[in-house]
């Protein structure tokens, strides 16, 4: 059985109500994420993937939030075990520039996100992130994730 580790971002903005960014992968709706490359830590991967998949560079990670999602899938007939480490980040930006990997994107409310996300695990991640944000003000102890802080 193969094993993969990826990192991703649950991105939100406050305009004036909180909205979450979801990406259309063609077959499903999900959060930005990707494989951890050699020499990268999960935070660096999440920052890079967000930038590559959306063009967003001003995201700030929310301190104290990290969730792991685990699942199995098949790749070329081999069963794979995958772990994705998710971080929570806020952006002030509006513009999204999609990579070739995606068909579209949408900013949605929490409730709409629960309806739009394809997988149960992604819905659970959104619920945990939303609950975390409701319990504490955003950006308390946030760490910038712009290229300049890399």
N, C-alpha and C positions, 0 to 999 in steps of 0.2 A: 504494500500500500504506500502510495506517495504522500508527501506532506508539503503543504505550502503555508507561508505566513504573509499576510498583507496588512496594510494599514489604511485607514480612511478617516473621513471627517463628516460629522453631522454639523452642517453649517446653517446658521440662522442670522436673521437681521431683524431689527425692530423698526417698523415703518408705518404707523406708530405701533401697530400690533406685531407680535412676533410671527415671523414666517420662516419656513425651512426650505432649503434647496433640495429638490429631487431631480435626478437625471434619468432620462429615458434611454435605456440600453438597447432598445429595439424589441427585446422579448420580455423585459421587466423594468420596473422603476426601482431605483436604489440610490444610495449615497455615493459620493466620489470615493474611490478606493483603488488600490493597486499593490503590486508585489513589492516587497522590501528588497532593494538591491544591495549587493555586496558593499559593506562599509557604511550602510545607512542604519540609523536607529528608527524606530516606528514613528517618532515625531517628524523627523526629516522626510520620511516617506510620505506621511500624510500631507505635509506642506507641499512637497513636490507634486504629488498626484492632484491635489486641489488646483495648483497652478496649471499643470498640464491639461487637466480635463475641463477647467472652467475659465482659466485666465485670471482668476481672483488671486491677488497678491497682498491684500490688506488684512487678511484674516488674523484674528487674535484668539489663541487657545484659552479656554476657560480652565483655570487651575482646579485641580482636584477631580477632574472627570476623565475616566478611561473605562471602556467596556470592551469585553472580548466576545466575539461571536464565533461559534464553532459549527461546522457542517461538513457533510460528505457530498462528493459529486464524482462523476466519471469523466476522465480525460483519456481519449484514445484507448478506451477499453479498460483502463486501469482505475481502480477506486482510489480517490484522493481524499485525504483529510485536510481541511482548511481551517485556519484560524485567522480572523480579521480583528485587529485592534483598532477601536474607534475612539476618536477624540471629539470634543465639542468645541466649536469655534464660532466667533461672531465676525461679521463683515459689515462695513458701512456702505460698501459699493453696491451698485445696481447692475452694472454691465457684466454679462456672462458671455464668454467666448468658448464655445464647445469644441472639443477635440473630435477627430474622426470616429471615435469610439461610440458617440452618442447621437441620437436622433432628435433630441430636444431636452428641454428643462422646464421646470415650473417652480415658482415660489408659492408655497401653500401654508395655510394655517395648520395647526396641530391636527385638528379634526379631519381636514381634507387630506393631510399626509397619511393618516391611518387608513383612509379609503383608497388612496392612490398607490401606496407601496405594495409591491407584489407579494413579498415573502413575509411569513409570520415573524421570523427572526428580525427583519428590518422594522416591522411595526413595534416589536418589543423594544428595540433600540431607541426608536423615536419616543416611545412612552417613558423610558428611563431618562432620556435627555430632557424631555419636557418637565418631568417631575423634579429633576435636579435643578433646572432653571427656576421653576416656581418656588423652590425652597430657599434659594439664595440669589441675590442680585447678580446679573451677568457681569463678567469682567473683573470680579473680585480677584485680585492677584493674577490677572491675565498676563500671558507672556506673548509678545508679538511674534508673528510667524512670517513676517515679510522677508524677502531675500536679504535685506540688510542685516537681519538678526541671525542669519544662518551661520 
